[in-house]
């Protein structure tokens, strides 16, 4: 299958190489061509419009609403689309913007499929992502061979693309709250003289024995926050969750606390570190050291 990527960060690169290894023809456009040139076997496109004009499936992994607006809508890239192309949007973007994308895609004859993922680049390289997919059955069927290469499991969430995005945002919110809760609980046990590492070893192998808790507990215990998923992007997702709640008149009080701690860490210059570094701000707040 002829596949084009628009946006080729670490996650996109891992997925592109995975598809290439499975025998698919892969090209990519990126604002910085160097990122594409470093991927052996991936062809370089000179515009986003060529992705839609020359490929069966276009995958975008751009960072946020504004990046998609500029690259897909304001550039006029959709006007060049071949009939029936599937646009698989794997970015984490706001449900409200997803709704705004529907009409221009329909007018251009492009099938829009939301497919955000749970996983990190190392997981993508192994083809073990969990992919949340929502859109037309025809679009989902067409990209099924690609999803099979990328994912451990694809979770179909119906024909409304925004549902995949709200599920991804809610899931990411839960991860940040897991980090917050471990930081606060560690501060509590530490204040009573128990080593946080001993406590986290217990809870991440009993009540919370899952990869997210174990991965981020490891970061907290080792005080090591090397880039995995950037704090700045995690903050964007928490803000998306709060905005999405506000649109429906809902309140997310614990999310507001997490946002505050993430904003503190970003102000301290930690935005490029792994998002679990919010634990430092959460710990300081719990111990009254803000």
C-alpha positions as CSV (number, residue, x, y, z in Angstrom):
1,X,0.0,0.0,0.0
2,X,1.2,3.5,-0.7
3,X,1.4,5.4,2.5
4,X,2.4,9.0,3.2
5,X,3.3,10.5,6.6
6,X,2.9,14.2,7.4
7,X,4.9,14.9,10.5
8,X,7.7,12.5,11.3
9,X,8.7,12.9,15.0
10,X,10.0,9.9,17.0
11,X,6.6,8.2,17.1
12,X,6.0,8.7,13.4
13,X,9.5,7.5,12.5
14,X,9.0,4.3,14.4
15,X,5.6,3.6,12.7
16,X,7.0,4.5,9.3
17,X,9.9,2.1,9.6
18,X,7.5,-0.6,10.9
19,X,5.3,-0.2,7.8
20,X,8.3,-0.1,5.5
21,X,9.6,-3.4,7.0
22,X,6.2,-4.9,6.3
23,X,6.5,-4.2,2.6
24,X,4.5,-1.0,2.3
25,X,5.7,1.9,0.2
26,X,6.3,4.9,2.5
27,X,6.9,8.5,1.8
28,X,6.9,11.5,4.2
29,X,6.7,15.3,4.4
30,X,8.0,17.1,7.4
31,X,8.6,20.8,8.1
32,X,12.2,19.8,8.7
33,X,13.3,17.5,5.8
34,X,16.3,16.2,7.7
35,X,14.0,14.1,9.9
36,X,12.8,12.2,6.8
37,X,16.3,12.0,5.2
38,X,17.5,10.1,8.2
39,X,15.0,7.3,7.6
40,X,16.5,4.9,5.2
41,X,13.9,3.7,2.6
42,X,11.4,6.4,3.4
43,X,10.9,8.7,0.4
44,X,10.9,12.5,0.8
45,X,7.9,14.5,-0.3
46,X,8.2,18.2,-1.1
47,X,4.7,19.2,0.1
48,X,1.8,18.0,2.1
49,X,-0.4,18.3,-1.0
50,X,1.7,15.6,-2.7
51,X,0.9,13.2,0.1
52,X,-2.9,13.5,-0.6
53,X,-2.4,13.5,-4.4
54,X,-0.2,10.4,-4.7
55,X,-1.1,8.0,-1.9
56,X,-3.9,5.7,-0.8
57,X,-3.5,6.6,2.9
58,X,-2.1,9.7,4.5
59,X,-1.1,9.5,8.2
60,X,-0.6,12.7,10.2
61,X,1.2,12.9,13.5
62,X,1.3,16.6,14.0
63,X,1.6,18.1,17.5
64,X,-1.6,20.0,18.0
65,X,-4.7,21.7,16.5
66,X,-2.8,24.6,15.2
67,X,-0.2,22.5,13.4
68,X,-3.0,20.5,11.7
69,X,-4.9,23.7,10.8
70,X,-1.8,25.2,9.1
71,X,-0.5,22.1,7.3
72,X,-3.8,20.5,6.3
73,X,-6.4,23.3,6.0
74,X,-4.6,26.6,5.4
75,X,-2.1,25.1,3.0
76,X,-4.9,23.8,0.7
77,X,-3.4,20.3,0.8
78,X,-6.9,18.6,0.7
79,X,-7.7,20.2,-2.7
80,X,-5.1,18.0,-4.3
81,X,-6.5,14.7,-2.9
82,X,-7.1,11.7,-5.0
83,X,-10.6,10.3,-4.7
84,X,-11.2,8.0,-1.8
85,X,-7.9,8.6,0.0
86,X,-8.0,7.9,3.8
87,X,-6.6,10.5,6.1
88,X,-5.7,8.8,9.3
89,X,-5.1,11.4,12.0
90,X,-3.1,9.9,14.8
91,X,-2.5,13.3,16.6
92,X,-4.0,14.0,20.0
93,X,-6.2,17.0,19.2
94,X,-9.3,18.6,20.6
95,X,-12.7,17.0,19.9
96,X,-14.0,20.4,18.9
97,X,-11.4,20.8,16.2
98,X,-12.1,17.2,15.0
99,X,-15.6,18.3,14.3
100,X,-14.3,21.3,12.3
101,X,-12.2,19.0,10.1
102,X,-15.2,16.9,9.0
103,X,-16.7,19.3,6.4
104,X,-13.5,20.1,4.4
105,X,-12.6,16.5,4.3
106,X,-16.0,15.5,3.0
107,X,-15.9,18.3,0.4
108,X,-12.5,17.0,-0.9
109,X,-13.7,13.4,-1.0
110,X,-11.3,12.4,1.7
111,X,-12.2,9.8,4.4
112,X,-11.3,11.0,7.8
113,X,-10.3,8.4,10.4
114,X,-9.2,9.3,13.9
115,X,-6.6,6.9,15.2
116,X,-4.7,8.3,18.3
117,X,-2.5,5.8,20.1
118,X,-1.5,4.7,23.5
119,X,2.2,3.8,23.6
120,X,5.7,5.2,23.2
121,X,8.1,5.1,20.3
122,X,9.8,1.9,21.5
123,X,6.4,0.2,21.7
124,X,5.6,1.5,18.2
125,X,8.8,0.0,16.8
126,X,7.6,-3.4,18.1
127,X,4.2,-3.0,16.5
128,X,2.5,-3.1,19.9
129,X,0.6,0.1,20.1
130,X,-3.0,0.3,21.3
131,X,-4.9,2.3,18.7
132,X,-8.2,4.0,19.2
133,X,-10.0,4.2,15.9
134,X,-13.2,6.0,15.0
135,X,-14.6,6.9,11.6
136,X,-16.4,5.1,8.7
137,X,-16.3,1.4,8.4
138,X,-15.0,1.7,4.8
139,X,-12.0,3.8,6.0
140,X,-11.3,1.4,8.9
141,X,-11.5,-1.6,6.6
142,X,-9.1,0.0,4.1
143,X,-6.4,0.7,6.7
144,X,-6.8,-2.5,8.5
145,X,-3.6,-4.0,7.1
146,X,-1.7,-1.0,8.3
147,X,-3.2,-1.1,11.7
148,X,-2.4,-4.8,12.0
149,X,1.3,-4.0,11.5
150,X,1.3,-1.1,13.9
151,X,-0.8,-2.4,16.8
152,X,-1.2,-5.0,19.5
153,X,-4.9,-4.2,19.3
154,X,-7.1,-1.6,17.5
155,X,-10.1,-0.5,19.5
156,X,-13.0,0.6,17.3
157,X,-15.0,3.3,18.9
158,X,-17.7,3.9,16.4
159,X,-18.2,6.2,13.4
160,X,-17.7,9.6,15.1
161,X,-14.0,10.5,14.9
162,X,-14.2,12.8,18.0
163,X,-14.9,9.8,20.2
164,X,-11.4,8.4,19.6
165,X,-9.9,11.7,20.5
166,X,-11.9,12.2,23.7
167,X,-11.0,8.7,24.8
168,X,-7.3,9.4,24.1
169,X,-7.4,12.7,26.0
170,X,-9.2,11.0,29.0
171,X,-6.7,8.2,29.0
172,X,-3.7,10.6,29.0
173,X,-5.4,12.5,31.8
174,X,-5.6,9.3,33.9
175,X,-1.8,8.8,33.4
176,X,-1.0,12.2,34.7
177,X,-3.3,11.6,37.7
178,X,-1.5,8.3,38.3
179,X,1.8,10.2,38.4
180,X,0.3,12.8,40.7
181,X,-1.1,10.2,43.0
182,X,2.2,8.3,43.3
183,X,4.0,11.5,44.0
184,X,1.6,12.5,46.8
185,X,1.5,9.0,48.3
186,X,5.3,8.9,48.2
187,X,5.5,12.2,50.0
188,X,3.1,10.9,52.6
189,X,5.1,7.7,53.4
190,X,8.4,9.7,53.2
191,X,7.1,12.1,55.8
192,X,6.6,9.1,58.2
193,X,10.1,7.7,57.5
194,X,9.3,5.0,54.9
195,X,11.4,5.0,51.8
196,X,9.2,5.9,48.8
197,X,10.9,3.3,46.6
198,X,9.9,0.5,49.0
199,X,6.3,1.7,49.0
200,X,6.1,2.1,45.3
201,X,7.5,-1.4,44.8
202,X,4.6,-2.8,46.8
203,X,1.8,-0.9,45.2
204,X,3.0,-1.3,41.6
205,X,3.2,-5.1,42.0
206,X,-0.1,-5.5,43.8
207,X,-3.0,-3.0,43.5
208,X,-1.5,-1.1,40.6
209,X,0.4,-3.7,38.7
210,X,0.4,-2.3,35.2
211,X,3.0,-0.8,32.9
212,X,2.1,2.8,33.3
213,X,2.4,2.8,37.1
214,X,5.5,0.7,37.0
215,X,7.2,2.8,34.3
216,X,6.6,6.1,36.0
217,X,7.2,4.8,39.5
218,X,10.6,3.8,38.2
219,X,11.2,7.4,37.1
220,X,10.1,8.7,40.5
221,X,12.3,6.3,42.4
222,X,15.4,6.9,40.3
223,X,14.8,10.6,40.0
224,X,15.4,10.2,36.2
225,X,13.1,11.9,33.7
226,X,14.7,11.3,30.4
227,X,12.5,12.2,27.4
228,X,9.8,9.7,26.7
229,X,6.6,11.8,26.3
230,X,7.4,15.5,26.8
231,X,5.9,17.3,29.7
232,X,4.9,20.2,27.4
233,X,2.8,17.8,25.3
234,X,1.3,16.2,28.4
235,X,0.3,19.7,29.6
236,X,-1.3,20.3,26.2
237,X,-3.4,17.1,26.7
238,X,-4.5,18.1,30.2
239,X,-5.6,21.5,28.9
240,X,-7.5,19.7,26.2
241,X,-9.3,17.6,28.8
242,X,-10.2,20.7,30.9
243,X,-11.4,22.5,27.8
244,X,-13.5,19.5,26.6
245,X,-15.1,19.3,30.0
246,X,-15.9,23.0,30.1
247,X,-17.7,22.7,26.7
248,X,-20.1,20.2,28.3
249,X,-20.4,22.1,31.6
250,X,-18.4,19.5,33.5
251,X,-15.7,20.0,36.2
252,X,-12.4,18.1,36.6
253,X,-11.0,19.3,39.9
254,X,-8.1,16.9,40.1
255,X,-7.1,17.7,36.5
256,X,-6.8,21.3,37.5
257,X,-4.4,20.4,40.3
258,X,-2.3,18.3,37.8
259,X,-2.3,21.2,35.4
260,X,-1.0,23.6,38.0
261,X,1.9,21.2,38.9
262,X,2.7,20.7,35.2
263,X,2.7,24.4,34.6
264,X,5.1,24.8,37.5
265,X,7.5,22.3,36.1
266,X,7.3,23.9,32.6
267,X,8.1,27.3,34.1
268,X,11.1,25.8,35.7
269,X,12.4,24.8,32.3
270,X,11.4,21.1,32.4
271,X,9.1,21.1,29.4
272,X,11.3,18.8,27.3
273,X,11.7,16.2,30.1
274,X,9.4,13.2,30.5
275,X,6.0,14.2,31.7
276,X,6.4,12.1,34.9
277,X,8.7,15.0,36.1
278,X,5.4,16.6,37.2
279,X,6.0,14.4,40.3
280,X,8.6,16.7,41.6
281,X,6.2,19.7,41.7
282,X,3.5,17.4,43.1
283,X,5.8,16.2,45.9
284,X,6.9,19.7,46.8
285,X,3.3,20.8,47.0
286,X,2.4,17.8,49.2
287,X,5.2,18.5,51.6
288,X,4.3,22.2,51.7
289,X,7.4,23.4,49.9
290,X,5.8,25.2,47.0
